[in-house]
Amino acid sequence: MDTDEPVAYALESLPNETPVDRAYGFHPGFERTFGSNWAESEVVADPEEVAPLAAAQEGWDNLGLRGQVAKLLLERGHEKQAGRFANCQRFGRPGVCSRCPDEHKYYQRHSCGMRFCDNCALEERRRLFTKYLAVFLSVLTQLKIIPERWVLARITFTLRSDGSAITPEKVKLFNSVVRSVMKAAVQISGGDDRFGMLFMDEVGSELNGFLFERMGNGLNLHCHGLYLGPRLDWEKTRALWAAATARAFGASSYGFLVNGIRWFANDPLRAVRIALSQLLKYVSKPPAVSPERLADLICAFHGTRRVHALGMFYGIRVEREKADACCPRCQKLGIPSTISFEGRYLPNGRCIPRLVLVRELETTGYRDLQEVRRELFFGQDHASP
């Protein structure tokens, strides 16, 4: 590929280069951050390492809602987040087949990975499902036999809203209260102290504030969880939640629901798969319809995770095996081949992927790798292998 094409390198932690830096091909903070400099890094193939895209404001006016949200984030001091959100999937990482580099050319869209991004929602849901399914299976394997009176249940905690904005401090305090209430609820349940819970933060839909006259205006902060442990006492847990929220937020909240999954005892693995998939659907749920609300939520959850693990689920690390990306066209013909993605490999083992505008890649014959895979899977391959 010609180097004259518009190219961006994902160097989020680096400052903007000056004309002098550009002339010498060196960033002031590059050596401190990565242990090397720009000019010494060589191009290698490593599609696994992804770094966020630095802020670039070109063409934001033509991005509709996404561009409006990016501008609001920029006004609030979140420059890096604004650039990542605006440029989500506008750039791609080019790569070619090791067997047929001139014919089989692909690109992978570079996603921002930010919370509440609809472009990244489905992939994030898939990633979380794969990760936490392995965590659940690891815990079930350690238990060997499900203890008596243990259940798998869906849990919801809801915080009473007065219509005020959701802030990062409020989200963190809410999560802290959920943790303390669950630990106390398990202790008074009559069983042992072992339990596991996975929960994710959620907010009410903005449409609720438009369709109904509610004080919360759709801003009720709540969480949905999947609980594995001794059977909980609903009345006592609800009382614990009311008392804890009164101390933390100045007003009691009584929103607590628990629904056991009855067929867990007969088929634990199937129950976990279905329940976990239903829980993670909230990752892809659109929480806002206006740029202002979406920007508010991105700022509110900045630096705070939406998905949390408690008890036996906390701290379990599942190793993910790295594998080379296979060329789908060669794979269909039974020919072993891999895709080499362009990037800059650093002495410490990290890789900075080479990012090019998608429209530039498509004009030079590159195709979206995911689209090609879908076409071949559903038998709609219109391009000759």
ZILINJO-V210870 format. One line per field, one symbol per residue. ss: DSSP state (2 for helix, 1 for strand, 0 for the rest). phi: phi as a letter, one per 40 degrees, with the letter a starting at -180 (. if undefined). psi: psi as a letter, one per 20 degrees, with the letter a starting at -180 (. if undefined). Layout:
ss->???
phi->???
psi->???
//
This chain:
ss->0000001110000000002222220000022222000000011000000000000000022200222222222220002222222200001111111000000011111000000000002222222222222222222222200000011111111100000000022222222222222222222000000011111111100222222000000000111111111100022222222222222220000011111102220002222222222222222200000022222222220000001111100000000000000102222200000111101110000011111112222220001122222222200000000
phi->.cccccbbbcbcccccccdcccccgbcdcccccbgabccccbcbbacccbbccccaccgccccgdcccccccccccgbccccccccccgcbbccabcccbccbbbbabccccgccgcccccccccccccccccccdcccccccgbcdcgcbbbcbbbbccbbgcccbdcccccdcccdcccccccccccgbcccaaabbbcabccccccccbcbccfgbccaabbbbbicccccccccccccccccccbgacbbcababcccccccadccccdccccccccccccccabbccccccccccbcgbccbbbbgcccgcbbcbccbccccccccccgccabbcccabcbdcgcbbccbbddcccccbgcbcccccccccccgbccbcc
psi->pqiiqpqppnmhjqrpqrhgghhikpphjghhgikarghipqpronihppqqpqppjpjhijjcgghggghghghjjmgghgggghjpjhqqoqqqqhgmhhhnprqppoqhjqqjohhigghhggghgggighgghgghhhhgppqqjqrpqpqpppppqjirqprhhgghhghgggghggghhhhjiiariprqppqqqqqqqhhhhhhqnqhikjkoprqpropoaqpqogghhhhggggghghhiipppjnpqpoqohjhhhngghgggghgghgihihjpoiqiqhggghghghhjpjpqhpqpqciipjppoppppqqpqohghhhjjppqrpoqqappqhjiqpoqppqpghhghhjjqqpghggggghgjkloipp.
//
